[in-house]
């Protein structure tokens, strides 16, 4: 019983730290040089495409991804009956995120 409480506390603490740190993802685009059209990263090259520069693409991507991530975490962890109303903003942000990816 004591070990179960300890793991629950550890998982809860990690989730809180992750949720608190997600708004900092919105400012990640400021670390990218302004005039670069193609940015080589560890994951592969990121092309600006429709957005012109890689910095604007990352800004547009993260401005849709972070709220989608937080809404999804809220949807998964909530036990109330009204949690299904969160599906509407989740699908809107998902559609916008797919549009950002397809534009580039």
Residue pairs with C-beta under 8 A, 6 or more apart in sequence:
15 73
15 77
19 70
19 73
22 66
22 69
22 70
23 66
25 62
25 65
25 66
26 62
26 63
26 66
28 58
28 62
29 55
29 56
29 58
29 59
29 62
32 39
32 54
32 55
32 58
33 39
33 55
34 53
34 55
35 53
36 48
36 53
36 54
36 55
37 47
37 48
37 52
37 53
37 54
38 45
38 46
38 47
38 48
38 54
39 45
39 46
39 54
39 55
39 58
40 46
46 54
46 57
46 58
47 54
47 57
47 104
48 54
48 55
48 56
48 57
48 104
49 57
49 103
49 104
50 103
50 104
51 57
51 60
51 103
51 104
57 100
57 104
60 100
61 97
61 100
61 101
64 93
64 96
64 97
64 100
65 97
67 89
67 93
68 90
68 93
68 94
68 97
71 86
71 89
71 90
71 93
72 90
74 83
74 86
75 83
75 86
75 87
75 90
78 86
